[in-house]
Amino acid sequence: MAPNDVEIDEVNDVGQVQVLDCQVCCQPIELTTYQHGDDIQIEAEREND
């Protein structure tokens, strides 16, 4: 499986949900960005799940 390239803006993307097309299967993926202290966590889910 090939990775998807994702750019995260540490100021504007935290707490937001982005919908991107998977670069492998072209299906929509929802990315949610969280910040825990100095760490940033990204949660990815298929939009159709």
C-alpha positions in Angstrom: 0.0 0.0 0.0 1.3 3.4 -0.9 1.3 6.2 1.7 -0.8 9.4 1.2 1.1 12.7 1.5 -0.7 15.1 3.9 0.3 18.6 4.9 -0.9 19.8 8.3 -1.0 23.5 9.3 -0.2 23.4 13.0 -2.1 26.7 13.6 -5.2 26.3 11.4 -5.8 22.5 11.0 -6.0 21.4 14.7 -9.5 20.5 15.6 -10.7 20.5 12.0 -12.0 17.7 9.8 -10.6 17.5 6.3 -12.0 15.3 3.5 -9.3 14.1 1.1 -9.3 11.6 -1.8 -7.2 8.6 -1.1 -4.2 8.6 -3.5 -4.5 4.8 -3.8 -8.2 4.0 -4.1 -9.7 7.5 -4.9 -12.3 7.1 -2.1 -12.9 10.0 0.4 -11.0 9.9 3.7 -11.9 12.1 6.7 -8.8 13.4 8.5 -9.3 14.8 12.0 -6.3 16.6 13.6 -5.9 16.8 17.4 -3.2 18.4 19.5 -2.1 16.9 22.8 0.6 19.1 24.4 3.3 19.5 21.8 2.2 16.4 19.9 -0.2 16.4 16.9 -2.3 13.3 16.2 -4.1 12.6 13.0 -7.1 10.2 12.9 -8.1 8.9 9.4 -11.4 7.2 8.6 -13.0 6.2 5.3 -15.9 8.6 4.8 -18.3 5.7 3.9 -17.7 3.7 7.1 
